[in-house]
Amino acid sequence: MTRSPAGSPAWEPAELPSQPPLHGVVTADVAVVGAGLAGLACAYHLAERAPGLDIAVVDAERPAAGASGRGTGLLGPRAGPPIDRAVRRFGPGTARRMHLASVRAVESVLELCAGLDVGCGLRRGEQIMATRSTAHLTALSRQAKAYRALGLDVPVLSGAAVRTRVGVPYKAGLLHRTAATLDPAALTGALARACAAKGVRFYGNSALRAVHTGDLVGPELVFPHGRLYAGQAVLAVNSAAQGVGLPVGTILPLEVYAVATAPVRRAAYEALGGRAGYAVVDAAPMAPYFRLLPDGGLVAGGGTVTAPAGLDAPGLQALRERAWTWLDRWLRSLHPDLSDVRVTHRWSGRIGMTLDDLPVVGPVHGFPDVWYIGGCCGHGLAMSVAHGAYVAAALMGEPEPGDPLPWHRSSAPRLPVRGPTRRLIRGYVEALGRSTRRSC
């Protein structure tokens, strides 16, 4: 039985803090469930603000075992739907604040890396959203007009301007200046070590089974071999929220795919923007993308998303093989010198998707002193760190300046995900994938 997303990522965290399973009765001032970037950022900022606060971090496996360690390390601005759709749904003022918040989230990760004094494979560079398909020029044009109308610094690149940065025959692109690439597992591991150095306790291999409101104190968290009583709890558990009955709306688990290669030829590395550290995301719906690694290898992801009924769903491995095979072909199409490059890693990861493309960050209805973070919809590297800091500030009673952003909320829209609806979701996702693969 497949118990987790498949394959081994191109990176693994090192020197993780001790994390025995949670046994018996444990207490803490603040319990953080989920040792990914959101949970660890929350614990880190709490420990920074309130030295001596008793903080316990509990994970179903270990730090970086989930999406935070199985990503591909693209650090760029994006939260919620594309900017033109955000304008239509939320109005220009809110759409502008959403984009600027996502830019600040990128900057917060860069500051965090500097503060942790670890490299994390960080390479500052620009991120380009581009297309090789005439069909997707319209979508790029709508976004470009929206950025320009909002006064945001996201310039349009002609095909020639894109090709001076990465030698791929793109027709046009949009340039995000505040961006970088990094090793996501290294960042997650470094954050875990920093938390441990500040006195945060860790428990591993302890999956959350239930959450109860406390009679005399705060929430009671139930694990396979023990219970944790805390004054406050932060559940950074993404789509696992459904499994414990949290009323946070529908956070749909989707599986995404990536491959990494051995070092490519120098000519291909330079042509694809390796020296400058560019990352390129296609404007197609499933957004295939690539980035270069410091060792000269290449990482590609996107292009296919699956909505399996479970981690052991029939036919899931065949879907994975198809996704990896397509990514292999796609990355070789980027440059002639990639025709014989060796793929060294193939892996998948799980993201949490909401019906309206917005995360959920806020207190849980009906559960006093319990907060939830999840549903970043594939844009969680920067936003998870920002959300962890936001919740830490809220727990310390520090008000957020200005009006709350749309994703600072207690729940996402609900969607029935069993029976016929599940099949419709799978069909819709697969149709989008087929459209993307044909156009790219």
SULBEL-V988818 format. One record per backbone hydrogen bond with DSSP energy under -0.5 kcal/mol. CO is the residue of the C=O (numbers start at 1). NH is the residue of the N-H. If there is no record, write none. Layout:
# SULBEL-V988818
co	nh
CO	NH
CO	NH
This chain:
# SULBEL-V988818
co	nh
1	3
6	348
19	204
20	204
21	23
24	26
24	227
26	229
28	231
29	232
30	56
31	33
31	234
32	34
32	58
33	236
35	64
36	40
37	41
38	42
39	43
40	44
41	45
42	46
43	47
44	48
45	49
46	50
50	53
53	55
54	29
54	30
55	201
56	32
57	203
58	34
59	206
61	205
62	65
66	69
66	70
67	71
73	75
73	182
74	76
75	180
82	85
82	86
83	87
84	88
85	89
86	90
86	91
87	91
91	95
92	96
93	97
94	98
95	99
96	100
97	101
98	102
99	103
100	104
101	105
102	106
103	107
104	108
105	109
106	110
107	111
108	112
109	113
110	114
111	115
112	116
113	117
113	118
119	122
120	183
123	181
126	279
127	176
128	130
128	281
129	174
130	283
131	171
131	172
133	136
134	137
134	138
136	140
137	141
138	142
139	143
140	144
141	145
142	146
143	147
144	148
145	149
146	150
147	152
148	151
152	154
153	177
155	175
157	173
158	162
159	163
160	164
161	165
162	165
162	166
166	168
168	170
171	159
172	131
173	157
174	129
174	176
175	177
176	127
177	179
179	125
180	75
181	123
182	184
183	187
184	188
185	189
186	190
187	191
188	192
189	193
190	194
191	195
192	196
193	197
194	198
195	198
195	200
196	199
201	57
202	20
203	59
207	224
210	222
212	220
219	221
219	230
220	212
221	228
222	209
222	210
223	226
225	24
226	223
227	26
228	221
228	230
229	28
232	31
233	371
234	33
234	236
235	237
235	373
237	240
238	241
239	242
240	243
240	244
241	244
241	246
242	245
246	248
248	412
249	251
250	252
252	353
254	351
255	306
256	349
257	302
258	347
259	300
260	344
260	345
265	269
266	270
267	271
268	272
269	274
270	273
271	167
273	277
273	278
278	292
279	128
280	290
281	130
284	287
286	303
288	282
289	301
290	280
291	299
293	296
296	264
297	293
298	261
299	291
300	259
301	289
304	257
306	255
310	313
313	316
315	319
316	320
317	321
318	322
319	323
320	324
321	325
322	326
323	327
324	328
325	329
326	330
327	331
328	332
329	333
330	333
331	334
332	335
335	338
336	339
338	341
342	262
342	344
345	260
346	8
347	258
349	256
351	254
351	353
352	377
353	252
354	357
360	374
362	372
364	367
367	370
369	233
370	364
371	235
372	362
373	238
374	360
376	379
379	383
380	384
381	385
382	386
383	387
384	388
385	389
386	390
387	391
388	392
389	393
390	394
391	395
392	396
393	398
394	397
397	399
405	408
407	361
407	409
413	250
418	421
419	423
420	424
421	425
422	426
423	427
424	428
425	429
426	430
427	431
428	432
429	433
430	434
431	435
432	436
433	437
434	438
435	439
436	440
